[in-house]
Amino acid sequence: MKIDVLPYYGKQTDNHLYNTTVIVVDVLRATTCMICALNGGADKIVPTVDAGDAVAIAGRLGQRECVLGGERGGIKISGFDLGNSPKEYLGRAVKNKTVIVSTTNGTGAIHSVRSADMVMLGAMINRTAVAKAAAARGDDVLIVCAGTEHQPSADDLCTAGAIIDAMHYYADFAEGDLSDMALICEKLYADMRDGSFDIKKTFHCARLLRLGFEEDVDFCFEEDATDTVPVYRDGIIQKL
């Protein structure tokens, strides 16, 4: 089993996705929110790249059947029911509903790997569960980071490293099975865990802190808070 990491989406091709288990990571905050939505009792999640598409789908389904969630630049989209704060998705607002989500980076990353046979969503809160599920399939693993506006984002790279760290408990790796980027991510996570790297000083994290989302950041970096593993298939996200 080989593991590779793409530091931001958009660079992969169908060759990257063939016979590969893909894990999409947007820890701050889209994939964390989607995990929370399923834990909050959502029936399913529909990710859209364009906010207008989200509104159109909601119009077809009917207001009582769905919830609109998402952000642009970290701020809730005008007219949407929910923003991009994970705890919003744990309440009654999403229970038994279809949650339609559009975000700046995360939903684009999910759509970019839609041709893969298996797409899972990962975050810190499910890092061990998603690592275990991916290892159980036995395929090569590609972790696709959402990044920030088509640039690498250290928060996603750290999360990729956390997932790789957990995978060592469920799979044996020979020398060369982890790509250089996978090794870099694992090292970054180790540095964050021992305190020699401060994730809160990085660009995307610091921007969210300036916007007043410190509680969200702290929540998103809680490790192994759930064993929920979302799977994206045929345009829909549901529990594995």
C-alpha positions as CSV (number, residue, x, y, z in Angstrom):
1,M,0.0,0.0,0.0
2,K,1.3,3.4,-1.0
3,I,0.3,6.8,0.4
4,D,0.5,10.1,-1.3
5,V,-0.7,13.6,-0.5
6,L,-1.7,16.3,-2.8
7,P,-1.2,19.6,-1.0
8,Y,-4.2,21.3,-2.8
9,Y,-6.8,20.0,-5.1
10,G,-6.9,20.5,-8.9
11,K,-3.5,18.8,-9.7
12,Q,-4.8,15.2,-9.7
13,T,-5.8,13.4,-12.9
14,D,-7.9,10.2,-13.4
15,N,-4.6,8.3,-13.3
16,H,-4.1,9.4,-9.7
17,L,-7.6,8.1,-8.8
18,Y,-7.5,4.6,-10.5
19,N,-7.6,1.8,-7.9
20,T,-7.1,4.3,-5.2
21,T,-8.9,5.2,-2.0
22,V,-9.2,9.0,-1.8
23,I,-9.5,10.9,1.4
24,V,-10.5,14.6,1.1
25,V,-9.4,16.9,3.9
26,D,-10.6,20.4,4.6
27,V,-10.1,20.5,8.4
28,L,-11.0,24.2,8.7
29,R,-13.8,23.6,8.3
30,A,-15.8,21.9,5.5
31,T,-15.0,18.2,6.1
32,T,-15.3,18.7,9.9
33,C,-18.7,20.3,9.4
34,M,-19.9,17.4,7.1
35,I,-18.8,14.8,9.7
36,C,-20.8,16.8,12.3
37,A,-23.8,17.0,10.1
38,L,-24.0,13.2,9.8
39,N,-23.5,12.9,13.5
40,G,-26.3,15.5,13.9
41,G,-28.7,13.2,12.1
42,A,-28.6,14.6,8.6
43,D,-30.0,12.2,6.1
44,K,-27.4,13.1,3.5
45,I,-25.2,15.9,2.3
46,V,-25.0,17.3,-1.2
47,P,-21.8,19.3,-1.8
48,T,-21.9,21.9,-4.6
49,V,-19.1,24.1,-5.9
50,D,-21.4,27.0,-6.8
51,A,-23.7,28.6,-4.3
52,G,-26.3,29.2,-6.9
53,D,-26.4,25.5,-7.6
54,A,-27.0,24.9,-3.9
55,V,-30.0,27.3,-3.9
56,A,-31.4,25.6,-7.1
57,I,-31.2,22.1,-5.5
58,A,-32.9,23.4,-2.3
59,G,-35.7,24.9,-4.5
60,R,-36.3,21.6,-6.1
61,L,-36.3,19.6,-2.8
62,G,-38.4,22.1,-0.9
63,Q,-37.6,24.2,2.1
64,R,-38.8,21.7,4.7
65,E,-36.6,18.9,3.3
66,C,-33.3,20.6,3.3
67,V,-30.8,23.0,4.9
68,L,-28.5,25.3,3.1
69,G,-25.0,25.7,4.6
70,G,-21.7,27.3,3.5
71,E,-19.3,30.2,3.4
72,R,-17.3,32.4,1.2
73,G,-14.1,33.8,2.7
74,G,-15.0,32.2,6.0
75,I,-18.3,34.1,6.3
76,K,-21.8,32.6,6.0
77,I,-23.3,33.0,2.6
78,S,-26.2,35.5,2.6
79,G,-29.5,33.8,2.7
80,F,-28.2,30.4,3.8
81,D,-29.4,28.7,7.0
82,L,-26.0,27.8,8.3
83,G,-22.4,29.0,7.9
84,N,-19.3,26.8,8.3
85,S,-19.1,26.3,12.0
86,P,-19.1,22.6,13.0
87,K,-21.3,22.9,16.0
88,E,-24.1,24.4,13.9
89,Y,-24.4,21.1,12.2
90,L,-24.8,19.1,15.5
91,G,-28.2,20.5,16.4
92,R,-31.8,19.9,15.4
93,A,-31.3,22.1,12.3
94,V,-30.0,19.2,10.3
95,K,-31.8,16.2,11.7
96,N,-33.5,14.1,9.0
97,K,-32.7,16.8,6.5
98,T,-30.7,16.9,3.2
99,V,-27.8,19.4,3.9
100,I,-26.7,21.2,0.8
101,V,-23.3,22.7,1.3
102,S,-21.1,25.1,-0.8
103,T,-17.8,26.3,0.5
104,T,-14.8,28.2,-0.8
105,N,-12.4,25.3,-1.0
106,G,-13.8,22.0,0.4
107,T,-16.7,21.3,-1.9
108,G,-14.5,22.0,-4.9
109,A,-11.9,19.5,-3.6
110,I,-14.7,16.9,-3.2
111,H,-16.0,17.4,-6.7
112,S,-12.5,17.2,-8.2
113,V,-12.2,13.5,-7.2
114,R,-15.7,12.4,-8.1
115,S,-14.4,9.9,-10.6
116,A,-12.6,7.9,-7.9
117,D,-14.1,4.5,-6.9
118,M,-14.0,5.4,-3.2
119,V,-13.9,8.9,-1.7
120,M,-13.9,9.4,2.1
121,L,-13.9,12.6,4.1
122,G,-11.2,13.1,6.7
123,A,-10.5,15.5,9.5
124,M,-8.8,15.5,12.9
125,I,-12.1,14.5,14.6
126,N,-12.2,11.2,12.7
127,R,-8.5,10.8,11.8
128,T,-8.2,7.2,13.2
129,A,-11.6,6.0,11.9
130,V,-10.9,7.2,8.4
131,A,-7.4,5.8,8.5
132,K,-8.7,2.4,9.6
133,A,-11.4,2.4,6.9
134,A,-8.9,3.3,4.2
135,A,-6.4,0.7,5.3
136,A,-9.1,-2.0,5.4
137,R,-9.7,-1.5,1.6
138,G,-6.1,-2.4,0.8
139,D,-5.8,0.0,-2.1
140,D,-3.2,2.8,-2.4
141,V,-4.3,5.9,-0.6
142,L,-4.3,9.5,-1.9
143,I,-5.1,12.3,0.5
144,V,-6.3,15.3,-1.3
145,C,-6.1,18.6,0.7
146,A,-8.5,21.3,-0.1
147,G,-5.9,24.0,0.6
148,T,-6.8,27.7,0.6
149,E,-7.6,29.4,-2.7
150,H,-5.4,26.9,-4.7
151,Q,-2.5,27.1,-2.4
152,P,-1.3,24.6,0.2
153,S,-2.6,25.1,3.7
154,A,-0.7,23.9,6.7
155,D,-3.8,22.9,8.6
156,D,-4.8,20.4,5.9
157,L,-1.2,19.1,5.7
158,C,-1.1,18.6,9.4
159,T,-4.4,16.7,9.2
160,A,-3.1,14.5,6.4
161,G,-0.1,13.8,8.6
162,A,-2.3,12.8,11.5
163,I,-4.3,10.4,9.3
164,I,-1.0,8.9,8.0
165,D,0.2,8.6,11.6
166,A,-2.9,6.6,12.5
167,M,-2.6,4.4,9.4
168,H,0.6,2.9,10.8
169,Y,-1.6,1.0,13.3
170,Y,-3.6,-0.7,10.5
171,A,-1.1,-1.3,7.7
172,D,2.5,-2.2,7.2
173,F,4.6,0.1,5.1
174,A,7.9,-0.7,3.4
175,E,10.5,1.9,2.6
176,G,9.3,4.1,-0.3
177,D,5.6,3.4,0.3
178,L,5.1,6.9,1.7
179,S,5.7,9.7,-0.8
180,D,7.9,12.6,0.1
181,M,4.9,14.8,0.6
182,A,3.3,12.1,2.9
183,L,6.5,12.1,5.0
184,I,6.5,15.9,5.1
185,C,2.9,15.9,6.3
186,E,3.7,13.3,9.0
187,K,6.6,15.3,10.2
188,L,4.5,18.5,10.3
189,Y,1.9,16.7,12.4
190,A,4.6,15.4,14.8
191,D,6.0,18.9,15.2
192,M,2.5,20.3,15.9
193,R,1.8,17.5,18.5
194,D,5.0,18.1,20.4
195,G,4.5,21.9,20.4
196,S,7.4,22.9,18.1
197,F,5.0,24.1,15.4
198,D,2.1,26.4,16.2
199,I,-0.7,25.8,13.8
200,K,-2.5,29.0,15.0
201,K,0.2,31.2,13.4
202,T,-0.5,29.8,9.9
203,F,-2.3,31.9,7.3
204,H,-5.8,30.2,7.1
205,C,-5.9,29.5,10.8
206,A,-4.9,33.0,11.8
207,R,-7.5,34.4,9.4
208,L,-10.3,32.4,11.1
209,L,-9.1,33.6,14.5
210,R,-9.2,37.2,13.4
211,L,-12.8,36.6,12.2
212,G,-13.7,35.4,15.7
213,F,-13.8,31.6,15.0
214,E,-11.4,30.5,17.8
215,E,-13.9,28.0,19.2
216,D,-14.2,26.5,15.7
217,V,-10.5,26.1,15.4
218,D,-10.2,24.4,18.7
219,F,-13.0,22.1,17.9
220,C,-11.6,21.2,14.5
221,F,-8.3,20.1,16.1
222,E,-9.8,17.8,18.6
223,E,-8.5,14.4,17.7
224,D,-10.7,11.2,17.4
225,A,-13.9,12.8,18.6
226,T,-15.9,10.5,16.4
227,D,-15.7,7.2,14.4
228,T,-18.0,8.6,11.6
229,V,-16.5,8.2,8.1
230,P,-18.4,10.1,5.4
231,V,-18.3,8.6,1.9
232,Y,-19.0,10.6,-1.3
233,R,-20.6,8.7,-4.1
234,D,-22.8,9.8,-7.0
235,G,-23.0,13.4,-5.8
236,I,-24.1,12.4,-2.3
237,I,-22.3,12.2,1.1
238,Q,-23.5,9.6,3.6
239,K,-22.0,7.5,6.4
240,L,-19.8,4.5,5.4
